[in-house]
Amino acid sequence: PPHCTIYNQVSGVSLFHFLPILVGLYVTHVGVRDVERLHSVLSELDRRRVGSIASIGPGQVALILPSGSHGVWVPSQALNPTMPHFEVSLIRAAELFIEAEMRKCRDSLKGPNWNKVLAPLPEEHELLQAFAAEQKNLCEARGLSRSDWTWLVKKTFNMWSAQDASDDRPRNEFDLNTDVDPSASSFKP
């Protein structure tokens, strides 16, 4: 499940290789099966400048977000002679699972306000109230059920969308016998 990881380097050095998530999944797949092939894949990714590399030393912290993937290695002192000498590379980590938060977000996105980012402005709220009152009055005057109203609104929206696409007929021409694809550009009543 998605999670954040906080790494804290206690002693020595750790090297982080950050990759896009799908590339990281592939690298994991390769690494579990063939370490030599893993070296080849990582070298090719470095050559192509895919991802990034960072190191942390004693007292430093790295925060890893769930939007990517990463690998952690202890760099070779033989291949990195300018690196400070150390006996042991010790790192500690805490994983913060965000599944509960993710579940809350999913539930919110399934609800009626899935697209609500900001509260409506006062004038938007006033417009909505006026529009709703007019629609209610229209339904009462015409004897429309909610289902009738919903059907008419959808038909109207589709016809207006088709008209916007073709822009060659007035908006008051309705054909209730034709299903209109809003992406169609040649709707004719």
Salt bridges, closest charged atoms under 4 A:
GLU44 OE2 - ARG47 NH2 2.65
GLU44 OE2 - ARG48 NE 2.52
ASP46 OD1 - HIS17 NE2 3.43
GLU87 OE2 - HIS85 NE2 3.20
GLU95 OE2 - HIS3 NE2 3.64
GLU99 OE2 - ARG103 NH1 3.73
GLU101 OE1 - LYS104 NZ 3.62
ASP164 OD1 - ARG171 NH2 2.98
ASP168 OD2 - LYS188 NZ 2.43
ASP179 OD1 - LYS155 NZ 2.92
